[in-house]
Amino acid sequence: MITDIDVASFKADGFIFIRGFFSPVEVASLSAVSRSDPRARTGHGRGGARQEGRAAELWSIPIRNPDHPVNDQLAYDAMCYSRRVVQTFERLLLDEERYPGDQVTIHHRKLIMKDRASYCPPAQDSTGQHAGNRFQWHQDYLYWGDHTRTGSDAYGGPGRPFSNIATCALAIDRATRQNGCIQVLRGSHRFGQLPFDAEQWGERHCLPSAVDKVMAEGCEVVYCELEPGDAVIFHSEILHQSFPNPTDDPRWAFLMAYETMRNVPNWGEDWRQPAQAWDDDRVAIAAATHLSRLTG
């Protein structure tokens, strides 16, 4: 369980580390499942071909609607709904004094696969934007909020009116400076939405001049070096980036993003349901079942 000090640090800095959030056995199981998932070898984004020059992403949105039913036999769902995850986001996102009765819900999840398969030398990066498989400085809320004045997010879906969304990046492999670990700018979430460019593939990177201004205000770069099972949880408006991974050491990570139920989508039917915490023991059980189905 996180402490009051952790909550205060999250509000002040925009991120916290949780060492050993998942056990070595649980992370090894998740690694086996994700590396056996056929989508991990071919997929990028929402089903497209895996592209060199980008860190590949495997998307799956576990919200309770007919297209994405929650399945307690899937390792991904068991991780997202484990009690330790749900209760952590409750502590970080809910404000019982101002919004009594509010609850947390899953916003999305994804698998990041930054490795040799997604790397190409910068000279061969035809976009000139990614330098191998880099992600430039950005804020997640630039993708999820309404920045088009149409109510839509960056993907054409319903945007969210508030930025009280946070992401847990769980390390499957070691994350180091050498293999492109996440970097955050401490306290940069306090500056709110920053000017950005909408680039190829719909990416939204903050303008370098805006990033320089935030740094000039004293926001320091923190390298999120993690061991398997460690996690960093960060606010949707904190500036973060990652360098390319030109090494033979893969950096895979499982990301789980949560928001509050009061953050109602701008349009369309609201399929979201409050996250109901499952027993933490479900992670190992679901991972074994999931892996058996993938490899059997």
N, C-alpha and C positions, 0 to 999 in steps of 0.2 A: 504494500500500500504506500502511496506517496504521502508526504507529510505536508503540513501547513507551510513549511519553508519551501518545499517544492512548488506549491501553488503560488506563493509570493514570487519566487524566481521566475516562474512561467509568465506571470503578469508583467514583471519588470523587464526581463530579458527577451521574452518571446519564444523561449525554448527551455527544455530540461533534458537531462540524460537520465535514463533508468538502466543501470547496469544489471545484467542477468535477468532481464524482464521475462525471457523464456529460457527454459533449461536446455542444456546441451542435447539431451535426447529429443526434446520437442523440436529444436531447430534442425537437428539432423534429419528428423522425419519430414519436416517441411522442405528441406533441401532435396530429399529423395523424391518427394511428390512433385515439386515444381520442375525438377530436371527430367522427370519422366513424363511430364505433361506434353503431349504433342504440339500444343500451341506455343510452347516455349521455344521450339526449334524453328518455327516458321512464322509466328505471329508478331505483329507490331501494332500497337494502338488497338483499334476496334476491328481486328481481323485482317489487316493489310499485310503485305509481305514485309519481312524483316529487312530493314534498310541499313546499309553501311553508313557510318558517319553519325549515327544516333544511338543513344542507349535504348535498347529495345524495351518496350513496355507491354505487359500482358494485362489487359483490362478485364475486369468483371465487376459488375455493380450489384452487390447483394442487398437489394431492397425488396420488400415483400410485395411484389406484383406478379401477374401471370407470367411475365417473361423471365423473371429472375427469382424463382422460389428459393427460400432458404433451406439448406439441406444439412442436417446434423451429421451426415456421413462424409462431408467434404472437409478436408483439412483447412481450406481457406475460410470457410464459414466458422469452423470451430475456433480458429484463432481470433477472428473478428469479434465473436460473441462471448469469448471467454470472460469470466467474471473480472479478472484482473484488468482487462482492457476496458470493459464497460465502466467499471468503477473509477478507473483512472480518468477517463474523459468526463465522467460526471463531476469529479472534483475540479477539473480544470475549466470546464465550460459553463456549468450551471451557476446561476445567481439566484439562490432561494429567496433572498430578501426582496429583490426587484421583480422576480418572475417566479413566484411560488407555483409548484406543480409542474414546472417545465421538465422535460426529459431529453436525453440524448438519443440520437439515431445515426445510423451509418450514412455517410455521404457517398463514399466510394472506396474501392481498394484497387491496388495494382501491384504487379510484380515487376521490379526493375532488374534488367539483365544487362549489366555493363561489363562486357567481356570482349574477347578477341573477335567473336562473331559480329559484334556491332561496331568494331573499331576499324577505321581506315586512316592512313597517314593524312595529316592536314592538307598536304599538297594535292591530294586526290578528292578532297571534299569540295564538290562542285558548288555547294551553296555558299561557301565561305563563311558560314555562321557557326559551325559546330566544332571545328578543329578536332576531328577524330570522333568522339562521342560525348562532347561536352554539353552541359546545360548552362547557359549564361544567367546572369543575375535576373531573378524574377520573383514575383509574389504570386502565390497560388490563387489568391482571391481575384487576380486579374483574369483568371480562367473561369472562375465559378460565380463571380458577381455579375451584375448588370452594368456593363460598360459600353453598351451600344445604344442605350436609351430606347431599346425595344423590349426589354425584359428578359432577353436571352443571354445565356452564358457564351463562352467562346466556341462551344460545340453546337450551338443552335438549340440547346435545351433551355429549360427555364432557369434563369439566374437566381441567385440568392440575395435578398435585400441586406443582409448583415454579414459581417466578416467573422462572426464567432464560430469559426471552423478550425479544426486543428488536425494535424497528420502525425501519425506514429510511423516512423521509418525503422523497421526491425531488421537488423543485420543478419543475413543468412550466411554470408562469408565475411571474413575480416574486411573492414573498411579502413583504409589508410590514405595518407596524402599521396602515396605513390600510385594507388589504383583508383583515384578519383573520388574520395569520400565527399559527402555533403559538406558545404561550408555555409555558415549563417553569419549575418551581421547582427551582433548583439544589440537588442533594443530598437532595431529598425522598424518593427511593427508599429511603433508609436507615431510614425510619420504618415500613416494611412496610405491611401492609394497614390502611387507615383506615376509620372508620365511613362508611357511605354510605346513600343513599336509592335504592330501585328506583323509577324513574319511568316515565312513558308511553313506549311503544315499547321497553320493556325497558332503558332507559338507567340507568346507575348512577353518580350524581354524589356526590362526597364531601361530607360535611356541612360547611357553612361554618365551624362552630366548630373542626372538625378542621383545615381549611385554615388558619385564623387561628393555630392553635397551631403548625403547621409554620412559618409565616412568622415567628412570634415567636421561633422557635429560630434564625433567621438565614438561612433559605432564601430567596434573592432570586429575583425574577422575571427571566427572560431571554427576550427577544423573538427568535424564530428567523426573522430576515429573511434571505431566500434569493434568489439569482438562479437563473434556469432552469439546471438541471444540478447545482446545489448540493443537499446533503442534510444532514439532521439525523437522527442515530440515537439513540434513547432507550430506556431500560429500561422494562419493563412495569409497574413500580411507581412511576415518577416521576409526580408530579402535573403535568398539562398541561391547557390549555384553548385556545380561540381565540375572538376577538371576531367579531361579525357583519361581513359584507362588504357595505356599502351602496353601494359604488362601481361604476363601469362597468369596473373592471379585474378580470377573473376571477382566482381563485386556485385552479387545479387542481393536484393533486399525486398522485403514485403512491406507495402505501405497500406495503412488503414486510416481513413479520414472520417472524422465524426463531426456532426453539427448538432444544434439543438432543435427541438420540434417547433419552437417559435419562429425559426428561420424558414418560414413557409415559402416554397417556390413562387416566383412571380406570376406564373400562369400554369394552366393545365391542372389535371387532377393530382392531388397530393397523395401518392401511394405510400409515403413513408409511415413506418411504425416505430414506436419507442423500442429501443434495443433491450431485449430481455436477456439478462446474463445467464450463461450456461456454466455448469461446473467446469473448473479448470481441467479436470481429468478427461474431459471430452476431447481435448486436443490430441492426446496420444492415441486414443481409440479411433477417432475419425481419420487421423493420418494413416494408421495401419490399414483401415478399410479402403481409404482412397488409393493408397499405393498398390494394394492388392488388385484393385480394379484396373489400374493403369498398366500394371506389369503382368497380370495374370491372363 
